[in-house]
Amino acid sequence: MSAPLLAPPAADRRRWRGAGRYLGLAAFMGAAIFFSLKTGEHYPFSHFPMYGNPGPRPVDYYFLTDSGGAPLPVQSLTGDTAPKLKKRLNTELNEWGSAHGQRVKARIPAEVRARIAKEVLDGFVAQSQQRGTPLPSQVQLWRGEIHVGPSGFHETFVKEASN
């Protein structure tokens, strides 16, 4: 009778190295998921859904216009997309709310909201100047709201800030 054959040590090492790669990948994925859940809705990280879900509350979006109300191509002038307007504004509002014990953005005082919106607008104006593609001298930040009701969809617009 011969002794049972044992796997050579080199084969064992290769097998364990392969398993180690999967364990490392699983640890990385776990850490990435934990990080994304902890950062939440803070620029530049976001769990903002790709598609809106119309419901009883209006869906909002932000855009820039010149003094005559003509929409401006935000990305080509500032280097950032129009959704980043909303993300930056929401980040600033959330930070102010956290610092002042106000968790509901709708309850932030109007004068504070106006000041924060102006600061975000000024940041985009400065960014466009740094890129060498300046915005017009008079720029307005607007919030569009899409409402869903029995008669269908309709939009309203609110001027958040101007320079």
MODELLER restraints for C-alpha pairs under 7 A, 6 or more apart:
rsr = mdl.restraints
at = mdl.atoms
rsr.add(forms.Gaussian(group=physical.xy_distance, feature=features.Distance(at['CA:39:A'], at['CA:45:A']), mean=6.70, stdev=0.5))
rsr.add(forms.Gaussian(group=physical.xy_distance, feature=features.Distance(at['CA:40:A'], at['CA:46:A']), mean=5.84, stdev=0.5))
rsr.add(forms.Gaussian(group=physical.xy_distance, feature=features.Distance(at['CA:40:A'], at['CA:47:A']), mean=6.32, stdev=0.5))
rsr.add(forms.Gaussian(group=physical.xy_distance, feature=features.Distance(at['CA:41:A'], at['CA:47:A']), mean=6.01, stdev=0.5))
rsr.add(forms.Gaussian(group=physical.xy_distance, feature=features.Distance(at['CA:42:A'], at['CA:91:A']), mean=5.32, stdev=0.5))
rsr.add(forms.Gaussian(group=physical.xy_distance, feature=features.Distance(at['CA:43:A'], at['CA:87:A']), mean=5.92, stdev=0.5))
rsr.add(forms.Gaussian(group=physical.xy_distance, feature=features.Distance(at['CA:43:A'], at['CA:88:A']), mean=6.07, stdev=0.5))
rsr.add(forms.Gaussian(group=physical.xy_distance, feature=features.Distance(at['CA:43:A'], at['CA:91:A']), mean=6.01, stdev=0.5))
rsr.add(forms.Gaussian(group=physical.xy_distance, feature=features.Distance(at['CA:54:A'], at['CA:148:A']), mean=6.70, stdev=0.5))
rsr.add(forms.Gaussian(group=physical.xy_distance, feature=features.Distance(at['CA:55:A'], at['CA:148:A']), mean=6.54, stdev=0.5))
rsr.add(forms.Gaussian(group=physical.xy_distance, feature=features.Distance(at['CA:56:A'], at['CA:148:A']), mean=6.48, stdev=0.5))
rsr.add(forms.Gaussian(group=physical.xy_distance, feature=features.Distance(at['CA:58:A'], at['CA:145:A']), mean=5.67, stdev=0.5))
rsr.add(forms.Gaussian(group=physical.xy_distance, feature=features.Distance(at['CA:58:A'], at['CA:146:A']), mean=5.28, stdev=0.5))
rsr.add(forms.Gaussian(group=physical.xy_distance, feature=features.Distance(at['CA:58:A'], at['CA:147:A']), mean=4.66, stdev=0.5))
rsr.add(forms.Gaussian(group=physical.xy_distance, feature=features.Distance(at['CA:59:A'], at['CA:145:A']), mean=5.50, stdev=0.5))
rsr.add(forms.Gaussian(group=physical.xy_distance, feature=features.Distance(at['CA:59:A'], at['CA:146:A']), mean=5.14, stdev=0.5))
rsr.add(forms.Gaussian(group=physical.xy_distance, feature=features.Distance(at['CA:59:A'], at['CA:147:A']), mean=6.79, stdev=0.5))
rsr.add(forms.Gaussian(group=physical.xy_distance, feature=features.Distance(at['CA:60:A'], at['CA:143:A']), mean=6.52, stdev=0.5))
rsr.add(forms.Gaussian(group=physical.xy_distance, feature=features.Distance(at['CA:60:A'], at['CA:144:A']), mean=5.47, stdev=0.5))
rsr.add(forms.Gaussian(group=physical.xy_distance, feature=features.Distance(at['CA:60:A'], at['CA:145:A']), mean=4.35, stdev=0.5))
rsr.add(forms.Gaussian(group=physical.xy_distance, feature=features.Distance(at['CA:60:A'], at['CA:146:A']), mean=6.28, stdev=0.5))
rsr.add(forms.Gaussian(group=physical.xy_distance, feature=features.Distance(at['CA:61:A'], at['CA:86:A']), mean=6.60, stdev=0.5))
rsr.add(forms.Gaussian(group=physical.xy_distance, feature=features.Distance(at['CA:61:A'], at['CA:143:A']), mean=5.66, stdev=0.5))
rsr.add(forms.Gaussian(group=physical.xy_distance, feature=features.Distance(at['CA:61:A'], at['CA:144:A']), mean=5.28, stdev=0.5))
rsr.add(forms.Gaussian(group=physical.xy_distance, feature=features.Distance(at['CA:61:A'], at['CA:145:A']), mean=6.60, stdev=0.5))
rsr.add(forms.Gaussian(group=physical.xy_distance, feature=features.Distance(at['CA:62:A'], at['CA:82:A']), mean=6.61, stdev=0.5))
rsr.add(forms.Gaussian(group=physical.xy_distance, feature=features.Distance(at['CA:62:A'], at['CA:83:A']), mean=6.96, stdev=0.5))
rsr.add(forms.Gaussian(group=physical.xy_distance, feature=features.Distance(at['CA:62:A'], at['CA:85:A']), mean=6.23, stdev=0.5))
rsr.add(forms.Gaussian(group=physical.xy_distance, feature=features.Distance(at['CA:62:A'], at['CA:86:A']), mean=5.82, stdev=0.5))
rsr.add(forms.Gaussian(group=physical.xy_distance, feature=features.Distance(at['CA:62:A'], at['CA:142:A']), mean=5.58, stdev=0.5))
rsr.add(forms.Gaussian(group=physical.xy_distance, feature=features.Distance(at['CA:62:A'], at['CA:143:A']), mean=4.54, stdev=0.5))
rsr.add(forms.Gaussian(group=physical.xy_distance, feature=features.Distance(at['CA:62:A'], at['CA:144:A']), mean=6.07, stdev=0.5))
rsr.add(forms.Gaussian(group=physical.xy_distance, feature=features.Distance(at['CA:63:A'], at['CA:82:A']), mean=5.98, stdev=0.5))
rsr.add(forms.Gaussian(group=physical.xy_distance, feature=features.Distance(at['CA:63:A'], at['CA:141:A']), mean=5.96, stdev=0.5))
rsr.add(forms.Gaussian(group=physical.xy_distance, feature=features.Distance(at['CA:63:A'], at['CA:142:A']), mean=5.45, stdev=0.5))
rsr.add(forms.Gaussian(group=physical.xy_distance, feature=features.Distance(at['CA:63:A'], at['CA:143:A']), mean=6.69, stdev=0.5))
rsr.add(forms.Gaussian(group=physical.xy_distance, feature=features.Distance(at['CA:64:A'], at['CA:71:A']), mean=5.83, stdev=0.5))
rsr.add(forms.Gaussian(group=physical.xy_distance, feature=features.Distance(at['CA:64:A'], at['CA:72:A']), mean=5.61, stdev=0.5))
rsr.add(forms.Gaussian(group=physical.xy_distance, feature=features.Distance(at['CA:64:A'], at['CA:74:A']), mean=6.93, stdev=0.5))
rsr.add(forms.Gaussian(group=physical.xy_distance, feature=features.Distance(at['CA:64:A'], at['CA:139:A']), mean=6.68, stdev=0.5))
rsr.add(forms.Gaussian(group=physical.xy_distance, feature=features.Distance(at['CA:64:A'], at['CA:140:A']), mean=5.52, stdev=0.5))
rsr.add(forms.Gaussian(group=physical.xy_distance, feature=features.Distance(at['CA:64:A'], at['CA:141:A']), mean=4.77, stdev=0.5))
rsr.add(forms.Gaussian(group=physical.xy_distance, feature=features.Distance(at['CA:64:A'], at['CA:142:A']), mean=6.16, stdev=0.5))
rsr.add(forms.Gaussian(group=physical.xy_distance, feature=features.Distance(at['CA:65:A'], at['CA:71:A']), mean=4.20, stdev=0.5))
rsr.add(forms.Gaussian(group=physical.xy_distance, feature=features.Distance(at['CA:65:A'], at['CA:72:A']), mean=5.16, stdev=0.5))
rsr.add(forms.Gaussian(group=physical.xy_distance, feature=features.Distance(at['CA:65:A'], at['CA:139:A']), mean=5.75, stdev=0.5))
rsr.add(forms.Gaussian(group=physical.xy_distance, feature=features.Distance(at['CA:65:A'], at['CA:140:A']), mean=5.20, stdev=0.5))
rsr.add(forms.Gaussian(group=physical.xy_distance, feature=features.Distance(at['CA:65:A'], at['CA:141:A']), mean=6.70, stdev=0.5))
rsr.add(forms.Gaussian(group=physical.xy_distance, feature=features.Distance(at['CA:66:A'], at['CA:72:A']), mean=6.71, stdev=0.5))
rsr.add(forms.Gaussian(group=physical.xy_distance, feature=features.Distance(at['CA:66:A'], at['CA:136:A']), mean=6.48, stdev=0.5))
rsr.add(forms.Gaussian(group=physical.xy_distance, feature=features.Distance(at['CA:66:A'], at['CA:138:A']), mean=5.90, stdev=0.5))
rsr.add(forms.Gaussian(group=physical.xy_distance, feature=features.Distance(at['CA:66:A'], at['CA:139:A']), mean=4.72, stdev=0.5))
rsr.add(forms.Gaussian(group=physical.xy_distance, feature=features.Distance(at['CA:66:A'], at['CA:140:A']), mean=6.16, stdev=0.5))
rsr.add(forms.Gaussian(group=physical.xy_distance, feature=features.Distance(at['CA:67:A'], at['CA:138:A']), mean=5.30, stdev=0.5))
rsr.add(forms.Gaussian(group=physical.xy_distance, feature=features.Distance(at['CA:67:A'], at['CA:139:A']), mean=5.86, stdev=0.5))
rsr.add(forms.Gaussian(group=physical.xy_distance, feature=features.Distance(at['CA:67:A'], at['CA:140:A']), mean=6.74, stdev=0.5))
rsr.add(forms.Gaussian(group=physical.xy_distance, feature=features.Distance(at['CA:74:A'], at['CA:80:A']), mean=6.68, stdev=0.5))
rsr.add(forms.Gaussian(group=physical.xy_distance, feature=features.Distance(at['CA:74:A'], at['CA:81:A']), mean=6.07, stdev=0.5))
rsr.add(forms.Gaussian(group=physical.xy_distance, feature=features.Distance(at['CA:74:A'], at['CA:82:A']), mean=5.93, stdev=0.5))
rsr.add(forms.Gaussian(group=physical.xy_distance, feature=features.Distance(at['CA:75:A'], at['CA:81:A']), mean=4.70, stdev=0.5))
rsr.add(forms.Gaussian(group=physical.xy_distance, feature=features.Distance(at['CA:75:A'], at['CA:82:A']), mean=6.86, stdev=0.5))
rsr.add(forms.Gaussian(group=physical.xy_distance, feature=features.Distance(at['CA:77:A'], at['CA:128:A']), mean=5.57, stdev=0.5))
rsr.add(forms.Gaussian(group=physical.xy_distance, feature=features.Distance(at['CA:77:A'], at['CA:133:A']), mean=5.18, stdev=0.5))
rsr.add(forms.Gaussian(group=physical.xy_distance, feature=features.Distance(at['CA:77:A'], at['CA:134:A']), mean=6.44, stdev=0.5))
rsr.add(forms.Gaussian(group=physical.xy_distance, feature=features.Distance(at['CA:77:A'], at['CA:135:A']), mean=6.44, stdev=0.5))
rsr.add(forms.Gaussian(group=physical.xy_distance, feature=features.Distance(at['CA:78:A'], at['CA:124:A']), mean=6.37, stdev=0.5))
rsr.add(forms.Gaussian(group=physical.xy_distance, feature=features.Distance(at['CA:78:A'], at['CA:127:A']), mean=5.77, stdev=0.5))
rsr.add(forms.Gaussian(group=physical.xy_distance, feature=features.Distance(at['CA:78:A'], at['CA:128:A']), mean=4.28, stdev=0.5))
rsr.add(forms.Gaussian(group=physical.xy_distance, feature=features.Distance(at['CA:88:A'], at['CA:120:A']), mean=6.94, stdev=0.5))
rsr.add(forms.Gaussian(group=physical.xy_distance, feature=features.Distance(at['CA:89:A'], at['CA:117:A']), mean=6.44, stdev=0.5))
rsr.add(forms.Gaussian(group=physical.xy_distance, feature=features.Distance(at['CA:89:A'], at['CA:120:A']), mean=6.28, stdev=0.5))
rsr.add(forms.Gaussian(group=physical.xy_distance, feature=features.Distance(at['CA:92:A'], at['CA:116:A']), mean=6.86, stdev=0.5))
rsr.add(forms.Gaussian(group=physical.xy_distance, feature=features.Distance(at['CA:93:A'], at['CA:105:A']), mean=6.64, stdev=0.5))
rsr.add(forms.Gaussian(group=physical.xy_distance, feature=features.Distance(at['CA:97:A'], at['CA:103:A']), mean=5.55, stdev=0.5))
rsr.add(forms.Gaussian(group=physical.xy_distance, feature=features.Distance(at['CA:97:A'], at['CA:105:A']), mean=6.97, stdev=0.5))
rsr.add(forms.Gaussian(group=physical.xy_distance, feature=features.Distance(at['CA:102:A'], at['CA:108:A']), mean=6.94, stdev=0.5))
rsr.add(forms.Gaussian(group=physical.xy_distance, feature=features.Distance(at['CA:114:A'], at['CA:160:A']), mean=6.36, stdev=0.5))
rsr.add(forms.Gaussian(group=physical.xy_distance, feature=features.Distance(at['CA:114:A'], at['CA:161:A']), mean=6.41, stdev=0.5))
rsr.add(forms.Gaussian(group=physical.xy_distance, feature=features.Distance(at['CA:117:A'], at['CA:160:A']), mean=6.16, stdev=0.5))
rsr.add(forms.Gaussian(group=physical.xy_distance, feature=features.Distance(at['CA:117:A'], at['CA:161:A']), mean=5.78, stdev=0.5))
rsr.add(forms.Gaussian(group=physical.xy_distance, feature=features.Distance(at['CA:118:A'], at['CA:161:A']), mean=5.22, stdev=0.5))
rsr.add(forms.Gaussian(group=physical.xy_distance, feature=features.Distance(at['CA:118:A'], at['CA:162:A']), mean=6.71, stdev=0.5))
rsr.add(forms.Gaussian(group=physical.xy_distance, feature=features.Distance(at['CA:121:A'], at['CA:141:A']), mean=6.60, stdev=0.5))
rsr.add(forms.Gaussian(group=physical.xy_distance, feature=features.Distance(at['CA:125:A'], at['CA:135:A']), mean=6.20, stdev=0.5))
rsr.add(forms.Gaussian(group=physical.xy_distance, feature=features.Distance(at['CA:128:A'], at['CA:134:A']), mean=4.77, stdev=0.5))
rsr.add(forms.Gaussian(group=physical.xy_distance, feature=features.Distance(at['CA:128:A'], at['CA:135:A']), mean=6.24, stdev=0.5))
rsr.add(forms.Gaussian(group=physical.xy_distance, feature=features.Distance(at['CA:138:A'], at['CA:163:A']), mean=5.91, stdev=0.5))
rsr.add(forms.Gaussian(group=physical.xy_distance, feature=features.Distance(at['CA:139:A'], at['CA:162:A']), mean=5.64, stdev=0.5))
rsr.add(forms.Gaussian(group=physical.xy_distance, feature=features.Distance(at['CA:139:A'], at['CA:163:A']), mean=5.89, stdev=0.5))
rsr.add(forms.Gaussian(group=physical.xy_distance, feature=features.Distance(at['CA:140:A'], at['CA:161:A']), mean=5.76, stdev=0.5))
rsr.add(forms.Gaussian(group=physical.xy_distance, feature=features.Distance(at['CA:140:A'], at['CA:162:A']), mean=4.22, stdev=0.5))
rsr.add(forms.Gaussian(group=physical.xy_distance, feature=features.Distance(at['CA:140:A'], at['CA:163:A']), mean=6.79, stdev=0.5))
rsr.add(forms.Gaussian(group=physical.xy_distance, feature=features.Distance(at['CA:141:A'], at['CA:159:A']), mean=6.07, stdev=0.5))
rsr.add(forms.Gaussian(group=physical.xy_distance, feature=features.Distance(at['CA:141:A'], at['CA:160:A']), mean=5.48, stdev=0.5))
rsr.add(forms.Gaussian(group=physical.xy_distance, feature=features.Distance(at['CA:141:A'], at['CA:161:A']), mean=5.08, stdev=0.5))
rsr.add(forms.Gaussian(group=physical.xy_distance, feature=features.Distance(at['CA:141:A'], at['CA:162:A']), mean=6.09, stdev=0.5))
rsr.add(forms.Gaussian(group=physical.xy_distance, feature=features.Distance(at['CA:142:A'], at['CA:157:A']), mean=6.67, stdev=0.5))
rsr.add(forms.Gaussian(group=physical.xy_distance, feature=features.Distance(at['CA:142:A'], at['CA:158:A']), mean=5.67, stdev=0.5))
rsr.add(forms.Gaussian(group=physical.xy_distance, feature=features.Distance(at['CA:142:A'], at['CA:159:A']), mean=4.45, stdev=0.5))
rsr.add(forms.Gaussian(group=physical.xy_distance, feature=features.Distance(at['CA:142:A'], at['CA:160:A']), mean=5.38, stdev=0.5))
rsr.add(forms.Gaussian(group=physical.xy_distance, feature=features.Distance(at['CA:143:A'], at['CA:157:A']), mean=5.69, stdev=0.5))
rsr.add(forms.Gaussian(group=physical.xy_distance, feature=features.Distance(at['CA:143:A'], at['CA:158:A']), mean=5.20, stdev=0.5))
rsr.add(forms.Gaussian(group=physical.xy_distance, feature=features.Distance(at['CA:143:A'], at['CA:159:A']), mean=6.31, stdev=0.5))
rsr.add(forms.Gaussian(group=physical.xy_distance, feature=features.Distance(at['CA:143:A'], at['CA:160:A']), mean=6.52, stdev=0.5))
rsr.add(forms.Gaussian(group=physical.xy_distance, feature=features.Distance(at['CA:144:A'], at['CA:155:A']), mean=6.69, stdev=0.5))
rsr.add(forms.Gaussian(group=physical.xy_distance, feature=features.Distance(at['CA:144:A'], at['CA:156:A']), mean=5.82, stdev=0.5))
rsr.add(forms.Gaussian(group=physical.xy_distance, feature=features.Distance(at['CA:144:A'], at['CA:157:A']), mean=4.55, stdev=0.5))
rsr.add(forms.Gaussian(group=physical.xy_distance, feature=features.Distance(at['CA:144:A'], at['CA:158:A']), mean=6.53, stdev=0.5))
rsr.add(forms.Gaussian(group=physical.xy_distance, feature=features.Distance(at['CA:145:A'], at['CA:155:A']), mean=5.42, stdev=0.5))
rsr.add(forms.Gaussian(group=physical.xy_distance, feature=features.Distance(at['CA:145:A'], at['CA:156:A']), mean=5.24, stdev=0.5))
rsr.add(forms.Gaussian(group=physical.xy_distance, feature=features.Distance(at['CA:145:A'], at['CA:157:A']), mean=6.26, stdev=0.5))
rsr.add(forms.Gaussian(group=physical.xy_distance, feature=features.Distance(at['CA:146:A'], at['CA:153:A']), mean=6.64, stdev=0.5))
rsr.add(forms.Gaussian(group=physical.xy_distance, feature=features.Distance(at['CA:146:A'], at['CA:154:A']), mean=5.81, stdev=0.5))
rsr.add(forms.Gaussian(group=physical.xy_distance, feature=features.Distance(at['CA:146:A'], at['CA:155:A']), mean=4.59, stdev=0.5))
rsr.add(forms.Gaussian(group=physical.xy_distance, feature=features.Distance(at['CA:146:A'], at['CA:156:A']), mean=6.77, stdev=0.5))
rsr.add(forms.Gaussian(group=physical.xy_distance, feature=features.Distance(at['CA:147:A'], at['CA:153:A']), mean=5.55, stdev=0.5))
rsr.add(forms.Gaussian(group=physical.xy_distance, feature=features.Distance(at['CA:147:A'], at['CA:154:A']), mean=5.36, stdev=0.5))
rsr.add(forms.Gaussian(group=physical.xy_distance, feature=features.Distance(at['CA:147:A'], at['CA:155:A']), mean=6.06, stdev=0.5))
rsr.add(forms.Gaussian(group=physical.xy_distance, feature=features.Distance(at['CA:148:A'], at['CA:154:A']), mean=6.78, stdev=0.5))
